[in-house]
Amino acid sequence: MTPGIGPTADLARLAQLRADVAVRPHDPIARHNLAVELRKADRSEEGLAEIQRAWAGGLRVGETALMRANLLADLGRFDEAVAAYRETARIKPELADSHIVLANLLPQLDRADPPLASFDEALRRVPGSGPLWAQAFASASASGSHAQLLDWTARALRHWGPDATICTYRAMALSGLDRDAEAQAQIAEVAKAHPDFAAGQVTRAHILLKAGDPKTAAEAALVAVRSEPAHQAAWALLSTAWRLLGDPREDWLCDYEKLVMSIDIAVDEALGPALEQRHQTAAHPPDQSLRGGTQTRGNLFETRDPAILALATQLRDAIEARLLDLPRDPQHPFLARNTGRIAFPTSWSVRLRSAGNHVSHMHPLGWMSSAFYIALPDEVTEGTGQGCLTFGVPDAALGLDLPPRRVVQPQEGRLVLFPSYLWHGTTPFESAQARLTVAFDMLPVDNSPSGS
């Protein structure tokens, strides 16, 4: 079984939990536990019924409120879900998941509510929760809420004192607000005090590239990858620094002609409708690359839907066959990790409307990433340059005017694979038709007996 394909429920545990509820029908904890496993089994309707019974039975704790909210959101009952996430935050403010979901969900629903307000209130109520601060910083940074991040880091420093993580996020906020001299000074202090802190060195590389110093930026990124060899953001920044310096290692690292790979796969006619019904929100998530469209929630491949499961299996088989053709290079951050087998930690679908596109980005949590084209407007497939996949254009926040290193023409049924650290985005398109894709990150699976 490939991780990331199919429901994650333990069927034996699910059967046991059903038996427990049958024996103890008035036990709300048993019903809560059953609801959790039913959600893992992609049976959210049944899970919601059980969690509602647990809630009515008096189990009104934060974890039950959160599970109730998650199940409502799974079913597209978003107004009720938002209320349930807010109830979770009221009951247990230090439970960061409710704030994370609200920060992402509210903008997707086109709601005017401040998306980070729940985090802000929780930080005032439980200022001693370190994990809550960390999640708040991450959410503010991912959504580009630089002013809020600057305020939170100031408050955190007053509460916790100097800390490498707080100061790194503070430098990110200053840079995002174009207070570049302050950002450089802040991150220089972090690097001096904590030279092996990869996140600090990556932020330093970003700030230095923006400041027009690719040589020192490359040095900082190299320190980061020596500390964390699989740090995708560090490699992405290093590719840009080497490009600006004319360093031949950029080609060794990126090799756009060989490491951007295409495979053509037949598209089942049931797939488009199965994906369309999962696009239930009104706008894009604030922490993702798409603009002018929607993205499905959760892990797409962890489903019971036969069309989507068949696609995931088909993709896995085609990808693992393609990986056998890649060269070996024990020094290369992508090739050295190739085991020939993959897992899907995350998967999703994107539906772009006319004028929609993906801003240039990379995937920090992957090893290899993808774009699989399900349905495309005629304007995209006709080769006009609209809706194309571009590689090598760095994050716009760096302020660099660099052209693509490679442009890929989408075609329905075409799968494009590439190292997760490659900068990539899409050109806008104009059409009455939508651009429907599936995407996923991959991680290598260990082939040894203990890792199989």
C-alpha positions, 0 to 999 in steps of 0.5 A, a space after each residue: 500500500 502506498 502512503 497517501 493513497 486511499 483512506 487512512 483508517 485502521 479497519 480493525 480499529 474501526 470495527 472495534 470502535 463500532 463494537 465499543 459503541 454498540 456495547 456502550 451507546 451512552 459513552 460519549 468518548 467511545 462515540 468521539 473515538 469512532 467519529 475520528 476513525 470514520 473521518 479517516 475512513 472518508 465517511 464524514 457523514 457517519 462521523 458527524 452523526 457520531 460526534 454530534 451524539 458525543 457532543 449532545 452527550 456532554 463531551 464538550 471539550 476542545 478536541 470534540 469541538 474541533 472534530 465536529 468542525 472538521 467534519 462539517 467542513 468536510 461536508 461543505 457545511 461551511 457556515 456551521 463549520 466556522 461557528 464550530 471552529 470558533 467554539 473550539 477556540 473559545 473552549 480551548 484557545 491553545 488548540 492551534 488547529 482551529 485557528 489555522 483552519 479559520 485563517 485559511 478557510 475564511 478568505 476562501 469563503 470570501 468572508 470579511 472576517 479578519 482571518 487571523 483574529 482568532 489567533 490574536 485573541 488566543 495569544 492574548 488569552 494564553 500567552 504562555 503557549 509556545 506552540 501557539 505562537 509558532 503556529 501564529 507566526 507561520 500562518 501570518 507569514 504564509 498569508 503575507 500578513 507582514 504587519 500582523 507578524 511584526 506586531 506578534 513578534 514584538 509581543 512575543 519578544 516581550 514575553 519570551 525574550 530574544 529567541 532565534 525563531 521569533 527574531 527570524 520571523 521578525 526579519 521576514 516581517 520587516 523584509 515583507 514591509 520593505 524595511 530592508 535595512 532593519 531586516 538585514 540587521 535583525 537576521 544578521 544578529 540571528 546568524 551570528 548567534 545561531 550560525 547553524 540555524 537553517 531557517 535563519 540562514 534561509 531567511 538571511 539568503 532571501 533578504 540578501 538576494 532582495 538586497 542585491 548581494 547574491 554572493 553572500 546569499 549563496 554562502 548563507 544558503 550553503 550553510 543552511 543545506 549543510 545543516 539540513 540537506 533536504 531544505 527545499 527553500 534553501 536550494 531554491 534560493 541557492 539556484 537563484 544566487 548561482 544564476 545571478 553569479 553565472 555559477 555553473 552549479 545552477 545547471 547541475 542543480 536544476 538541469 531543467 531539460 532533464 529534471 523537468 519530466 513529462 509523462 502522458 496518461 489517459 484521463 478517465 471521463 469520470 475524473 472531471 466530475 469527481 473533481 469538480 464537485 470537490 471545489 466548494 469554496 469561492 476563492 483561493 487559500 491565502 497561503 497557496 500560489 493560485 490566484 483567481 481560482 479554488 483549491 480542494 481541501 484535505 488530501 485528495 488521494 485519501 478518498 474512497 472515490 473510485 475515479 480518484 483512487 484509480 488515478 492515484 494508482 495510475 500516477 504512482 505506477 507511471 512515476 515509479 517507472 520513470 524514476 528508474 531512468 534517472 541518473 545516480 548522483 550521491 551529491 545531488 539534493 534531488 537525485 541522491 534521494 531517489 529510491 524508485 518508490 514514492 509516497 504522496 504526503 499531500 495531493 489536491 486539485 486546482 480549478 483556475 478561472 479566466 485570468 487565473 494563474 499561479 505565482 512563482 513558488 516552490 514546495 518546501 515540504 516535498 522532494 518531487 512535485 507535479 502538475 497533471 492536466 485534467 481539463 484545459 481551455 482551448 486557448 491554453 492547448 492552442 499554444 498561444 502561451 496562455 496558461 503555460 507552466 514556467 520554471 526558473 522565475 524566482 519568488 516575486 518578493 525578491 524583486 528580480 526580473 529574470 525570465 523563465 529557464 523553461 516553459 512547458 506547454 500543457 496538454 490534457 493528460 500530461 503529467 509534469 514532474 520536477 524537483 520541489 525546489 524548482 521555482 515554478 508558476 503559470 502564465 495567465 489565460 483568458 477563457 470561458 472554460 476553467 483550467 482543471 488540474 491535479 497536483 501532489 508532492 512526493 517523498 521517497 520511500 525507503 526500500 530497506 526492509 525496515 522502511 517498506 
